[in-house]
Amino acid sequence: MIKTKAHIKLFESGRKTPFESGYRPLFSFTEKMKASGSITLIEKDEFHPGDEGEVEIVFISKKYLGASFGKGSKFLFSEGGPPLGEGEIIQVENI
């Protein structure tokens, strides 16, 4: 497992409802690959459209995160359609 901290922004357009810890969107670090990850909220109970903040994200495997995955990696996240938000990895605890 790869445990990370990231700064994310949930776009105001797209998702209409907030999400809580345990949310599992698809993450795109490269154009052709998507990886599933689980978000844990750090300082709030809900993350609303338009919110920005730090979260923990756990990925099962590095396989679909791209060859250059690490601190500073930027990503988009979605539920299979258009992107619902964006983010940047600020810390990688284990690879």
Secondary structure, DSSP 8 states (H G I E B T S, - for coil): -EEEEEEEEE-SSS--S-B-TTB--EEEEETTEEEEEEEEESS-S-B-TT-EEEEEEEES-STTS-TT-STT-EEEEESSSS--EEEEEEEE---
